[in-house]
Amino acid sequence: MLTFVGPGGVGKTRVAERLVHAATDGDDAFECGRVHLAELLDSEDRLASVIAQAFGLHENSAVPAEKLVTEHLRSRRTLLLLDNCEHLVGNRPGSGPVPQLLRRLLRAAPGLRVLATSQIRLGVEGEHLLQVPPLCTGTEESADPEALTTVHEALRLLIVRARSVGVEITDADFPVANRLCRMLDGLPLAIELAASQLDVMSLRSIVEHPDLLELLVDGPAEEARHRTLRTMLELSQKLLSRDEQRMWMLMTVFEGGFDLTSAQAVCAGQEISRAQVQPLLSQLVRKSLLRVTHQDGVTRYQMLHVIRQFGHELLAVAEDASPTRARQDHADFFSDLARRGAELWLDGEVEWMHRLLTELPNLRAAQRHFLAHPQQRLRGLELAINLTRTRCHIFAGQMNDARRMLTLALQANAGPPSPELIGATSMLTWIALLQGQHDLAKPLLDRAERDAAALGLQDAINPLLYASATSIFLCERDPALAREALPALERAEQAFQRGGNAGDTFMGALFRAMAVAFMGTREQAVPLCDRLMASVKDSDAQWSISWATWTRGLVEFVHGSVHRAITLAQTALRIQRQIGDTWGLTWSTWLIAVGAGKLGDHELAGRVLGVVNSVQQDSTTRVRNMQPFMRVDSQIRKHGCHVLGEDRFEQAIGDGESLTVEDGLTLALTPVCDMHRMRVGEELLTPKERQVVEHIAQGKRYAEIGDELDISDRTVEVHVRNAKRKLDLPSKSQLIAWFLEPRRASA
């Protein structure tokens, strides 16, 4: 473990990122996870979760995030970058969330290397400290620094950043520029902030600023360094117009960045018109107080942590801006965003889910604001419910985050039963059911049903009807009793229809169609699937279309053409990969696997089941934790072992598991008829005939093949003729295509 330590603004993050780049480049590269902790509150229990997300792990199961991370790191050679740790370190060395978690991870994972940045040491055993000094200002190499003309580190940075605002620092400016660099102690952030003012102030006017000089000359060196940074921030404040200052302060209420629309919402109650917001943001960008990123064609703004902290201080004492009103407007905006996402979800659902995922830091902040005020705690519950209704956490593999928000809201609103509390508990139940955690779901469902009965609302709370029916469908071991899910899911769908929300109605209809596919007849299931697809085909609802397609494939698997089932599952899988869905990949790949087994291609079924295992591990989903899926899965596995033998079937599964997830998904998308035909054909050919066909496919002539295989040209020709006859192929070109096509697809 290596910790870069130094004051704020010294460049620890940049040095660390440079080292990470070097360590992750080349043949012997580390697998790397980057975690920026500046926005993580010291009271939040999300440290392990953000580390899991940094390594691309999904929290779709109830497994604690720390255990998920530990298992991932245990046998891997990994590098973890933790940036800005100081606020997550306790008063005593080794205490606080970061040191405690790192201690456990380092003990469990021998191949883990940790790179941290902090203003203080973390106090973890084995920690090596490296002080990151300010940039060299040249005084170390010159007896007469005033006359210095060599370009040193600090001056080089000042020159580059000055050019970004259209100012060229020439040789004649070097003495004054070097003096400024020395006054700023070579702090990169301070130099950048100074450079950002050069389009409105000269070098000499900055150097001779009375407040700046006074603060830099007085006090011990270490204090002066921190005061230098504060001086530059204060100077930046003074050089802003009144509206620009107010904009800076107001934008500090955002976490994880923001866009123009959300900025306008916060400014609306602060006497800043909508027309003023964009120009003011542009000014803050130009003056290096905001950074700009572009995501999916949308411009987003972010503020460096130290600049945001200083803006918080200004906002707390501002006379012309109300911090309470700003935070309330922020919470109101993101609460309304979650509500609109839930209500309009089916229209452009993928865009909605991506947008809400981008805004998760702000949505969590909005919920914290509501829960901190007793009169608004119910709004914090409402926000969590609406966000769960958008299914964005499921889409992104962050179901534990949905559980966390619902749980926090329920704890804050603990009290007598109410429809809102019963609804939230029911949604928490539903999440646990999707995770396959029946032991967690049952007590939650029991409580919701008990509270609803106490209020006489057993049939009046839609999420409860849905959760109760889903529980029967997914958890009941007795197939006869499980059929009770069919009328229960029909009641839930009808209740959602009466509620008028298209997204909720789709989810109710989706689960009902699945249940009928497993436990009903084809005549019952097909019309439900057709109606399901009709409800979304005219909408920009790719996620829903993928699931409607998958469900139709399930019907074909149980009641109709297995070839058709596999084709539909592959169509769903292609959509899911395209839109970035982390949840559906498991189910589509699984349907392809069991379809191959039902066709009798047990080798392919085993390999794709191996791919399913890898996808499940990647997304932390579990098909076999749900009874109807487990019954089918067990039958296919049992038959595969019977036909091939247990060892051969398990070897096929191992072959699938050895593929990367991407290669495995490519295999799953290969037309099954091609893979099946190739394997059947290869069993018909003798080993020598297979060798000859392979050489033919490589473009070799008969004479070359004969020399390599130590046979005559005539024998090669006989082998080619026999292979064409056995495979019923009329030409050599078709024989080559037969050999190459499936291999191209699986590669």
C-alpha positions in Angstrom: 0.0 0.0 0.0 1.3 3.4 -1.0 -0.2 6.6 0.2 0.5 9.9 -1.5 0.2 12.6 1.2 0.3 16.4 0.9 -1.9 19.4 1.2 -5.0 20.1 -0.9 -4.1 21.3 -4.4 -0.6 19.9 -4.5 -1.4 17.4 -7.3 -1.6 14.1 -5.5 -4.5 12.9 -7.7 -2.6 13.7 -10.9 0.6 11.9 -9.7 -1.5 8.9 -8.7 -3.4 8.8 -12.0 0.0 8.9 -13.9 1.2 5.9 -11.8 -2.0 4.0 -12.4 -1.7 4.6 -16.2 1.8 3.1 -16.1 0.8 0.2 -14.0 -2.2 -0.7 -16.2 -0.3 -0.4 -19.5 1.5 -3.4 -21.1 1.5 -7.2 -21.0 2.0 -7.3 -17.2 -0.7 -4.8 -16.4 -2.8 -4.7 -13.2 -6.6 -4.9 -13.2 -7.4 -1.5 -11.9 -10.3 0.0 -10.0 -10.5 3.8 -9.5 -12.5 5.2 -6.6 -12.9 9.0 -6.0 -14.1 9.5 -2.5 -14.6 13.3 -2.4 -18.3 13.0 -2.7 -18.7 10.1 -0.3 -20.0 11.2 3.1 -18.3 9.9 6.2 -21.6 8.7 7.5 -22.6 6.8 4.4 -22.2 3.0 4.4 -21.3 2.9 0.7 -17.5 2.5 0.7 -17.5 -1.2 -0.2 -20.2 -0.6 -2.8 -18.3 2.1 -4.7 -15.2 -0.1 -4.7 -17.3 -2.9 -6.1 -18.6 -0.6 -8.9 -15.1 0.5 -9.7 -14.2 -3.1 -10.5 -17.3 -3.5 -12.6 -19.1 -5.7 -10.0 -22.9 -5.6 -9.9 -24.8 -5.7 -6.6 -27.9 -7.6 -7.7 -27.7 -10.2 -4.9 -28.1 -9.7 -1.2 -24.4 -10.6 -0.7 -22.7 -7.7 1.2 -20.6 -5.5 -1.1 -17.5 -6.1 1.0 -17.8 -9.9 0.5 -18.4 -9.4 -3.2 -15.2 -7.3 -3.5 -13.2 -9.7 -1.3 -14.1 -12.7 -3.5 -13.3 -10.8 -6.6 -9.9 -9.6 -5.4 -8.9 -12.8 -3.6 -7.2 -14.5 -6.5 -6.5 -11.6 -8.8 -3.6 -9.2 -9.4 -5.3 -5.9 -8.9 -4.6 -2.2 -8.2 -7.1 -0.1 -6.2 -6.8 3.7 -6.4 -8.6 5.5 -3.5 -8.5 9.2 -4.1 -9.3 11.9 -1.4 -9.4 9.6 1.6 -8.8 12.2 4.4 -12.5 12.6 5.4 -12.9 8.9 5.8 -10.0 8.4 8.2 -10.7 8.6 12.0 -9.0 10.7 14.6 -6.7 7.9 15.6 -4.3 6.2 13.0 -5.9 3.2 11.5 -9.5 4.1 12.5 -12.3 5.2 10.2 -14.0 3.5 7.3 -11.2 3.5 4.8 -8.4 2.1 7.0 -10.6 -0.5 8.5 -11.9 -1.8 5.1 -8.4 -1.7 3.5 -7.0 -3.7 6.4 -9.5 -6.5 5.7 -9.1 -6.4 1.9 -5.3 -6.5 2.0 -5.3 -9.5 4.4 -7.7 -11.4 2.2 -6.2 -10.6 -1.2 -2.5 -11.3 -1.6 -2.4 -9.8 -5.2 -4.0 -6.5 -4.2 -2.0 -3.3 -4.3 -3.5 -0.1 -3.0 -2.7 3.4 -4.1 -4.3 6.2 -1.9 -4.2 9.9 -1.8 -4.8 11.8 1.4 -3.9 14.8 3.4 -3.1 12.5 6.3 -1.6 9.0 6.7 -4.2 6.2 6.8 -2.4 4.2 9.5 -2.8 0.8 7.8 -0.2 -1.9 8.4 2.3 -2.1 5.5 1.4 1.5 4.4 4.3 3.3 2.7 4.0 7.1 2.7 5.3 9.3 -0.1 5.1 13.1 0.4 4.0 14.8 -2.8 5.9 18.1 -2.8 4.9 21.3 -4.6 6.3 21.9 -8.0 9.9 23.0 -8.3 10.0 26.9 -8.5 13.7 27.1 -9.3 14.9 28.5 -6.0 16.6 25.2 -5.3 19.1 25.8 -8.2 19.8 29.5 -8.2 21.5 31.9 -5.9 19.8 34.8 -7.5 16.1 33.7 -8.1 15.0 37.1 -9.2 17.2 36.9 -12.2 16.2 33.3 -13.0 15.2 32.7 -16.6 15.1 28.8 -16.7 11.7 27.3 -17.2 11.1 25.1 -14.1 8.1 22.9 -13.2 5.9 25.5 -11.7 6.6 28.1 -14.4 6.0 25.5 -17.1 2.5 24.8 -15.6 1.8 28.5 -15.4 2.8 29.0 -19.1 0.6 26.2 -20.3 -2.4 27.3 -18.2 -2.0 30.9 -19.3 -2.1 29.8 -22.9 -5.5 28.2 -22.2 -6.9 31.7 -21.4 -5.2 33.3 -24.4 -2.2 34.8 -22.6 1.4 34.2 -23.7 4.1 34.4 -21.0 7.4 35.4 -22.7 11.0 35.3 -21.6 10.7 38.9 -20.4 7.9 37.9 -18.0 9.9 35.1 -16.4 11.2 37.0 -13.4 7.7 38.2 -12.4 6.2 34.8 -13.3 8.8 33.0 -11.2 8.1 35.3 -8.3 4.4 34.4 -8.5 5.2 30.7 -8.6 7.4 31.1 -5.5 4.7 33.1 -3.7 2.2 30.3 -4.5 4.7 27.7 -3.1 4.5 25.8 -6.3 1.0 24.5 -5.5 -0.4 23.3 -8.9 -4.0 24.2 -8.0 -3.0 27.7 -6.9 -1.0 28.2 -10.0 -3.9 27.1 -12.2 -6.3 29.5 -10.4 -3.8 32.3 -10.8 -3.4 31.5 -14.5 -7.2 31.6 -14.9 -7.2 35.3 -13.9 -4.5 36.4 -16.4 -7.1 37.3 -19.0 -8.4 40.1 -16.6 -5.2 40.8 -14.5 -1.6 41.2 -15.3 1.1 39.0 -13.7 2.4 42.0 -11.8 -1.0 43.0 -10.5 -1.5 39.5 -9.1 1.9 39.5 -7.6 1.4 43.0 -6.0 -2.1 42.3 -4.8 -2.0 43.5 -1.1 -4.1 40.8 0.5 -2.2 38.1 -1.4 1.2 39.4 -0.4 0.2 39.8 3.3 -1.1 36.3 3.6 1.9 34.8 1.8 4.6 36.6 3.8 3.1 36.0 7.3 3.0 32.7 9.2 4.9 29.4 9.1 5.6 27.8 5.8 3.0 25.0 6.2 0.3 27.4 7.2 1.2 29.7 4.4 0.8 26.9 1.9 -2.8 26.4 2.9 -3.4 30.1 3.2 -2.0 30.5 -0.3 -4.7 28.2 -1.7 -7.4 30.0 0.3 -6.0 33.3 -0.9 -6.3 32.3 -4.5 -9.9 31.1 -3.9 -10.7 34.4 -2.2 -9.1 36.2 -5.0 -11.1 34.2 -7.5 -14.2 35.2 -5.5 -13.4 38.9 -5.5 -12.8 38.9 -9.3 -16.2 37.5 -10.0 -19.3 39.6 -10.5 -22.0 39.4 -7.8 -24.1 37.1 -10.0 -21.1 34.9 -10.7 -20.3 34.6 -7.0 -23.8 33.6 -6.3 -23.8 31.1 -9.1 -20.6 29.5 -7.7 -22.2 29.2 -4.2 -25.5 27.8 -5.5 -23.8 25.1 -7.6 -22.1 23.6 -4.5 -25.5 22.0 -3.6 -25.0 19.5 -6.4 -23.2 16.2 -5.9 -21.6 14.3 -8.7 -22.2 17.0 -11.3 -25.2 18.6 -12.9 -26.7 19.8 -16.2 -28.2 23.1 -17.3 -31.8 22.1 -16.5 -31.0 21.2 -12.9 -28.9 24.4 -12.5 -31.8 26.5 -13.7 -34.1 24.8 -11.2 -31.9 25.7 -8.3 -31.3 29.2 -9.5 -35.1 29.9 -10.0 -35.6 30.8 -6.4 -32.5 32.9 -6.1 -33.3 35.8 -8.4 -31.3 34.4 -11.3 -33.3 34.1 -14.5 -33.2 31.0 -16.7 -31.6 33.1 -19.4 -28.7 34.1 -17.1 -27.8 30.6 -16.0 -26.0 29.4 -19.2 -23.8 32.6 -19.5 -22.9 32.5 -15.8 -22.0 28.8 -16.0 -19.8 29.5 -19.0 -18.0 32.3 -17.0 -17.3 29.8 -14.2 -16.0 27.3 -16.7 -13.7 30.0 -18.2 -12.5 31.0 -14.8 -11.6 27.4 -13.9 -14.2 27.0 -11.2 -16.2 24.5 -13.2 -15.2 21.6 -15.4 -17.2 20.5 -18.4 -17.9 16.9 -19.6 -20.1 15.6 -22.4 -22.2 12.5 -21.8 -24.6 11.2 -24.5 -24.7 14.7 -26.1 -25.6 16.4 -22.8 -23.2 18.9 -21.2 -22.5 18.3 -17.6 -20.7 20.5 -15.1 -18.5 19.4 -12.2 -16.7 21.3 -9.5 -13.4 20.4 -8.0 -13.8 19.3 -4.4 -11.7 22.0 -2.8 -13.5 24.7 -4.9 -16.8 23.2 -3.8 -15.8 23.2 -0.2 -14.9 26.9 -0.4 -18.2 27.6 -2.1 -20.0 25.8 0.7 -18.4 28.2 3.2 -19.5 31.2 1.1 -23.0 29.9 0.8 -23.3 29.4 4.6 -22.7 33.1 5.3 -24.1 34.6 2.1 -26.5 37.5 2.4 -27.8 37.4 -1.1 -28.3 33.6 -1.4 -30.3 31.2 0.8 -28.6 27.9 1.4 -31.8 26.4 2.8 -33.8 27.4 -0.2 -31.1 26.2 -2.6 -31.0 22.7 -1.0 -34.8 22.5 -0.9 -35.0 23.5 -4.6 -32.3 20.9 -5.3 -34.2 18.2 -3.5 -37.5 19.2 -5.1 -36.0 19.1 -8.6 -34.6 15.6 -8.2 -37.6 14.3 -6.4 -39.7 15.5 -9.3 -37.2 13.9 -11.7 -37.7 10.5 -10.0 -41.5 10.9 -10.1 -41.5 11.8 -13.8 -39.2 8.9 -14.5 -41.6 6.5 -12.8 -44.6 8.0 -14.6 -43.1 8.4 -18.1 -40.8 5.5 -17.9 -42.2 3.4 -20.8 -41.6 6.3 -23.2 -37.8 6.3 -23.7 -37.1 4.1 -20.8 -33.4 3.4 -21.6 -32.7 7.2 -21.7 -34.6 7.6 -18.4 -32.7 4.9 -16.7 -29.3 6.2 -17.9 -30.2 9.7 -16.8 -31.4 8.6 -13.4 -28.2 6.5 -12.9 -26.1 9.5 -13.8 -28.0 11.6 -11.2 -27.8 9.0 -8.4 -25.5 11.1 -6.3 -27.9 14.0 -6.5 -30.9 11.7 -5.9 -29.3 10.3 -2.7 -28.5 13.9 -1.6 -32.1 14.8 -2.1 -33.3 11.9 -0.1 -30.9 12.8 2.7 -32.3 16.3 2.8 -35.9 15.1 3.0 -35.1 12.5 5.7 -33.2 15.1 7.8 -36.4 17.2 8.1 -39.2 15.4 10.0 -41.9 17.2 8.1 -40.5 16.0 4.8 -39.5 12.4 5.6 -42.4 11.0 3.7 -41.1 12.7 0.6 -37.8 10.8 1.1 -39.8 7.6 1.1 -41.7 8.7 -2.0 -38.4 9.4 -3.8 -37.1 5.9 -3.1 -40.3 4.3 -4.2 -40.4 6.2 -7.5 -36.7 5.5 -8.2 -37.4 1.8 -7.6 -40.4 1.9 -10.0 -38.1 3.0 -12.8 -36.1 -0.2 -12.5 -32.8 1.8 -13.1 -31.1 -0.1 -10.3 -31.9 -3.4 -11.8 -30.8 -2.2 -15.3 -27.4 -1.1 -13.9 -26.8 -4.0 -11.5 -27.2 -1.9 -8.4 -30.2 -3.5 -6.7 -28.6 -3.3 -3.3 -28.6 0.5 -3.7 -32.4 0.4 -4.2 -32.7 -1.7 -1.1 -30.5 0.8 0.8 -32.6 3.8 -0.2 -35.9 2.0 0.6 -34.6 0.8 4.0 -33.3 4.2 5.0 -36.7 5.8 4.1 -38.6 3.1 6.0 -36.4 3.5 9.1 -36.8 7.3 9.1 -40.6 7.0 8.7 -41.0 4.2 11.3 -44.4 4.5 12.9 -48.0 3.2 12.6 -48.9 1.3 9.4 -49.8 3.5 6.4 -50.4 2.8 2.7 -47.1 4.5 1.9 -45.1 2.3 4.3 -46.8 -0.8 3.2 -46.1 0.0 -0.5 -42.4 0.7 0.2 -42.1 -2.6 2.2 -43.8 -4.4 -0.7 -41.3 -3.0 -3.1 -38.4 -4.0 -0.8 -39.9 -7.5 -0.8 -40.0 -7.5 -4.6 -36.3 -6.5 -4.8 -35.4 -9.4 -2.5 -37.4 -11.8 -4.6 -35.6 -10.8 -7.8 -32.3 -11.3 -5.9 -33.5 -14.8 -5.0 -33.3 -14.0 -1.3 -36.5 -15.7 -0.2 -35.4 -15.7 3.4 -35.2 -11.9 3.3 -38.4 -11.5 1.3 -40.7 -13.6 3.5 -40.6 -11.5 6.7 -41.0 -8.3 4.7 -44.0 -9.7 2.9 -45.5 -11.0 6.1 -45.2 -7.6 7.7 -46.7 -5.8 4.7 -49.7 -8.2 4.6 -50.2 -8.0 8.3 -50.2 -4.1 8.2 -52.5 -4.0 5.2 -54.9 -6.4 6.9 -54.9 -4.1 10.0 -56.0 -1.2 7.8 -58.4 -3.3 5.8 -56.4 -2.6 2.6 -55.4 -6.2 1.6 -56.6 -5.7 -2.0 -56.1 -2.0 -2.3 -52.3 -1.5 -2.3 -50.9 -2.4 -5.8 -47.3 -3.1 -4.9 -48.4 -5.5 -2.2 -50.6 -7.4 -4.7 -47.7 -7.6 -7.1 -45.1 -8.7 -4.5 -47.5 -11.3 -3.0 -48.2 -12.8 -6.4 -44.5 -12.7 -7.5 -43.6 -14.5 -4.2 -45.9 -17.4 -5.1 -44.6 -17.6 -8.6 -40.9 -17.6 -7.8 -40.8 -19.3 -4.4 -43.4 -22.0 -4.2 -41.8 -25.4 -4.4 -45.0 -27.3 -5.1 -46.0 -26.8 -8.8 -49.7 -27.4 -8.0 -49.6 -24.6 -5.3 -47.5 -22.4 -7.5 -50.4 -22.2 -10.0 -52.1 -19.9 -7.5 -49.8 -17.3 -8.8 -51.7 -17.1 -12.1 -54.9 -15.5 -10.7 -52.9 -13.5 -8.2 -50.7 -12.0 -11.0 -53.8 -11.3 -13.1 -55.3 -9.3 -10.1 -52.0 -7.4 -9.8 -51.9 -6.5 -13.5 -55.5 -5.3 -13.4 -54.8 -3.2 -10.3 -51.9 -1.5 -12.2 -54.1 -0.9 -15.2 -56.7 0.8 -13.0 -53.8 2.9 -11.6 -53.1 4.2 -15.1 -49.3 3.8 -15.0 -48.1 2.2 -18.2 -44.7 1.1 -16.8 -46.2 -0.6 -13.7 -48.8 -2.2 -15.9 -46.1 -3.6 -18.2 -44.2 -5.1 -15.3 -47.4 -6.7 -14.0 -48.2 -8.1 -17.5 -44.7 -9.3 -18.0 -44.6 -11.4 -14.8 -48.1 -12.7 -15.5 -47.0 -13.8 -19.1 -43.9 -15.5 -17.7 -46.0 -17.4 -15.1 -48.5 -18.5 -17.7 -45.7 -19.7 -20.0 -44.4 -22.0 -17.2 -47.8 -23.1 -15.8 -50.5 -22.4 -18.4 -51.2 -23.5 -21.9 -49.9 -22.2 -25.2 -53.4 -20.9 -26.0 -53.3 -18.9 -22.8 -49.7 -17.7 -23.1 -49.4 -16.5 -26.7 -52.2 -13.9 -26.6 -50.7 -12.5 -23.4 -47.3 -12.2 -25.1 -48.8 -10.6 -28.2 -50.6 -8.1 -26.0 -47.3 -7.4 -24.1 -45.4 -6.7 -27.2 -48.2 -4.6 -28.7 -48.1 -2.4 -25.5 -44.5 -1.4 -26.2 -43.7 -1.9 -29.9 -44.7 1.7 -30.8 -42.7 3.2 -27.9 -39.0 3.9 -27.6 -38.8 1.1 -25.0 -36.0 -1.2 -26.0 -35.6 -2.7 -22.5 -39.3 -3.6 -22.4 -39.2 -4.9 -26.0 -36.2 -7.1 -25.1 -38.2 -8.6 -22.2 -41.4 -9.1 -24.3 -39.3 -10.8 -26.9 -37.7 -13.0 -24.3 -41.0 -14.0 -22.8 -42.3 -15.0 -26.2 -39.2 -17.2 -26.5 -40.0 -18.8 -23.1 -43.5 -19.7 -24.4 -42.0 -21.3 -27.5 -39.5 -23.2 -25.3 -42.2 -24.6 -23.1 -45.0 -25.1 -25.7 -43.7 -24.7 -29.3 -40.6 -24.5 -31.5 -37.4 -24.7 -29.5 -35.5 -23.3 -32.6 -37.8 -20.3 -32.5 -37.3 -20.0 -28.7 -33.5 -19.8 -29.2 -33.8 -17.3 -32.0 -36.1 -15.0 -29.9 -33.8 -15.3 -26.9 -30.8 -14.3 -29.1 -32.8 -11.3 -30.3 -33.4 -10.2 -26.8 -29.8 -10.8 -25.9 -28.6 -8.5 -28.8 -30.9 -5.7 -27.6 -29.7 -6.1 -24.0 -26.1 -5.9 -25.0 -26.7 -2.9 -27.2 -28.5 -0.9 -24.4 -26.2 -1.9 -21.6 -28.6 -4.0 -19.6 -26.8 -5.9 -16.9 -29.8 -7.9 -15.7 -31.3 -9.5 -18.7 -28.1 -11.0 -20.1 -28.3 -13.9 -17.6 -31.9 -14.9 -18.5 -31.4 -14.6 -22.2 -28.2 -16.7 -22.2 -29.9 -19.2 -19.9 -32.9 -19.6 -22.3 -30.4 -20.3 -25.1 -28.6 -22.9 -23.1 -31.7 -24.8 -22.0 -33.0 -24.6 -25.5 -29.9 -26.2 -26.9 -30.3 -29.0 -24.3 -33.9 -29.5 -25.3 -32.8 -29.8 -28.9 -30.5 -32.6 -27.8 -27.3 -30.7 -28.3 -26.0 -31.3 -24.8 -22.4 -30.3 -25.6 -23.6 -26.8 -26.7 -26.0 -26.7 -23.7 -23.2 -27.4 -21.3 -20.9 -24.8 -22.8 -23.6 -22.1 -22.8 -24.6 -23.1 -19.2 -20.9 -22.4 -18.4 -21.3 -19.0 -20.0 -24.5 -18.5 -17.8 -22.4 -19.2 -14.7 -19.9 -16.5 -15.8 -22.6 -14.0 -16.6 -24.3 -14.8 -13.2 -21.0 -14.2 -11.4 -20.5 -11.0 -13.2 -24.0 -9.6 -12.5 -24.5 -11.5 -9.2 -27.9 -12.9 -10.4 -29.0 -16.4 -9.7 -31.4 -18.3 -12.0 -31.5 -21.4 -9.8 -32.8 -19.4 -6.8 -36.2 -19.1 -8.5 -38.3 -22.2 -8.5 -39.8 -22.3 -12.0 -36.4 -21.7 -13.6 -34.7 -24.1 -11.3 -37.1 -26.9 -12.3 -36.3 -26.5 -16.0 -32.6 -26.0 -15.4 -32.4 -29.2 -13.3 -34.1 -31.2 -16.0 -31.8 -30.0 -18.7 -28.7 -30.7 -16.6 -29.9 -34.1 -15.6 -30.6 -35.1 -19.2 -27.2 -33.8 -20.3 -25.4 -35.8 -17.7 -27.4 -38.9 -18.7 -26.6 -38.6 -22.4 -23.0 -37.4 -22.3 -22.0 -38.8 -18.9 -21.4 -36.5 -16.0 -17.7 -35.9 -16.6 -18.2 -34.9 -20.2 -21.1 -32.6 -19.5 -19.2 -31.0 -16.6 -16.2 -30.6 -19.0 -18.5 -28.8 -21.5 -19.7 -26.4 -18.7 -16.0 -25.8 -17.7 -15.2 -25.0 -21.4 -17.9 -22.3 -21.3 -16.7 -20.9 -18.0 -13.2 -20.6 -19.4 -14.4 -18.1 -22.0 -14.5 -14.4 -21.2 -18.0 -13.0 -20.7 -17.9 -11.2 -24.1 -16.7 -14.3 -25.9 -19.3 -16.4 -24.1 -22.1 -14.1 -25.2 -20.7 -14.2 -28.7 -21.0 -18.0 -28.5 -24.5 -17.8 -27.2 -25.4 -15.6 -30.2 -24.1 -18.0 -32.8 -26.9 -19.6 -34.8 -27.5 -22.9 -33.0 -28.2 -24.8 -36.2 -24.7 -24.0 -37.4 -23.0 -25.1 -34.2 -25.2 -28.2 -34.0 -24.7 -29.1 -37.7 -20.9 -28.7 -37.3 -20.7 -31.0 -34.3 -23.0 -33.6 -35.9 -21.0 -33.4 -39.1 -17.6 -33.8 -37.3 -18.9 -36.9 -35.7 -19.6 -38.4 -39.1 -16.1 -37.7 -40.4 -13.0 -39.7 -39.7 -10.1 -38.0 -38.0 -8.1 -38.0 -41.3 -11.1 -36.5 -43.2 -11.4 -33.7 -40.6 -7.7 -33.0 -41.0 -8.0 -32.7 -44.7 -11.1 -30.4 -44.5 -9.2 -28.2 -42.1 -6.2 -27.9 -44.5 -8.6 -27.3 -47.4 -10.2 -24.4 -45.4 -6.8 -22.9 -45.0 -6.5 -22.5 -48.8 -3.9 -25.3 -49.3 -3.6 -27.3 -52.5 -4.0 -31.1 -52.6 -0.2 -31.5 -53.1 0.6 -29.4 -50.0 -1.9 -31.3 -47.9 -0.5 -34.6 -49.1 3.1 -33.6 -48.2 2.0 -32.4 -44.7 -0.1 -35.5 -44.0 2.2 -38.0 -45.7 -0.5 -39.2 -48.1 -0.9 -39.0 -51.9 -2.8 -36.3 -53.8 -5.3 -39.0 -54.9 -6.0 -39.9 -51.3 -6.6 -36.3 -50.4 -9.1 -36.1 -53.2 -10.8 -39.2 -51.9 -11.1 -37.8 -48.4 -12.6 -34.5 -49.8 -15.1 -36.5 -51.8 -16.1 -38.7 -48.9 -16.5 -35.6 -46.6 -18.8 -33.9 -49.1 -20.9 -37.1 -49.4 -21.3 -37.6 -45.7 -22.2 -34.0 -45.1 -24.5 -33.8 -48.2 -22.6 -30.8 -49.6 -22.3 -30.5 -53.4 -19.1 -28.5 -53.7 -15.7 -27.9 -52.1 -16.5 -24.2 -51.5 -19.6 -25.3 -49.5 -17.4 -27.7 -47.6 -15.1 -24.9 -46.7 -18.0 -22.7 -45.7 -19.4 -25.5 -43.5 -16.0 -25.6 -41.7 -15.4 -21.9 -41.3 -18.8 -20.3 -40.6 -19.4 -21.6 -37.1 -15.8 -21.0 -36.1 -16.0 -17.4 -37.2 -19.1 -16.9 -35.2 -17.8 -18.4 -32.0 -14.5 -16.5 -32.4 
